[in-house]
Amino acid sequence: MSAPSQAATHSQPSAAPRRPPFRADHVGSLLRPEYLKEAREQAERGEITREALRAIEDRAIREVVKLQEDAGLQSITDGEFRRAFWHVDFLSGFDGIEWTHGNYAVSFKGEGGAVAQTSSMLVVNGKVKRSKPIMVDHFAYLKSVAHRTPKFCIPSPTYMHMRGGRKVVGKTAYPDMAEFWADVVSAYRAEIADLRAAGCTYLQLDDVSFATMCDPSIQKQIGQDGEDPASLAVLYCDIINAITKGRDPSHAVTMHTCRGNAMSMWMAEGGYDPVAETLFNRADVDGFFLEYDTERAGGFEPLRFVPKGKKIVLGLVSSKRPELETKDYLKRRIEAATKYVPLEDLCLSPQCGFASSHHGNKITEEIERRKLALVVEVADEVWGGR
């Protein structure tokens, strides 16, 4: 199949290695093999040691690195195989942040009217600080086994605050919210500095806040929490900028915006319109991974606010559904996006990770492999190189 017609109006990129994000990229988390899930359960029951579990994780990571490289991807993650949840394991690694259950339930929706709820949430009950490295060793192992660019994904701190606003930050620990954010920024900068020292040149911030704040029902909840969504969008961009400020030019940072991803279910819907102008122009990152796999994401019109040169990774391949997208469909969608963003500033990926928690989405590892390979094949045909 031919590339989008607008490809002829833009200069084709060279085949030389490019700065991330890559033409064919992915969000990061991948399906855990059954033997790894079983080993984690055994460790929790005390049937195997933590050392034995780590050896099993090492094996699984080596295998998933090979899966990505065999698919042709240039960015290689550890699949987040050492984590139970994409955000909890990292954020609770800081002093002062605790995972608990509250009265702030979040609803998830799935195909065929399926619904689910979770009341788990992160709260701040002490001074936030990084008393020890959190996941630097995770990255170091990934780098030791990957033959291409090792990419490391960490959660943005904003979602922790968005779910409750001031209510989740203890007033005893932080009577002044400015001090809270200053401590969060300091803790993040320390971890990122050590990741960089370990050789990390491609970092991704996973952020649920911006996309979910586009959902009217969540906007309403934010208002009930005493916050204003428009003001939060500005604040959250400034926090992210403070975290990444002064990074080396060789250190690429991207952001993935997510509407929720749990066992093939989602949390929010709505186009990027309410946050687009602020997010795309204020957040100092090299590129945005945007979910565009269903009508829930709205149209491409908000991309008109993207500054020239900023990379947009179109999440057109679903990580939630097993049906394989056609190349023709993906190319037509890429072409539609070029009405707002030049082709040379676009990339392609799945819309989210395949396993934001250890449970994973309701697809098979074979479908996951085929979808990753599809992203690479389409990118090669559209851009002529990654």
Secondary structure by P-SEA (a helix, b strand, c coil): cccccccccbbbbccccccccccccccccccccaaaaaaaaaaaaccccaaaaaaaaaaaaaaaaaaaaaacccccccccccccccccccccccccbbbbbccbbbbbbbccbbbbbbcccccccccccccccccaaaaaaaaaccccbbbbbbbbccccccccccccccccccccaaaaaaaaaaaaaaaaaaaaaacccbbbbbbccccccccaaaaaaaaaacccaaaaaaaaaaaaaaaaccccccbbbbbbbbcccccccccccccccccccccccccccccccccccccccccccccccccccbbbbbccccccccbbbbaaaaaaaaaaacccccccccccccccccccccccccccaaaaaaaaaaaaaaaaaacccc
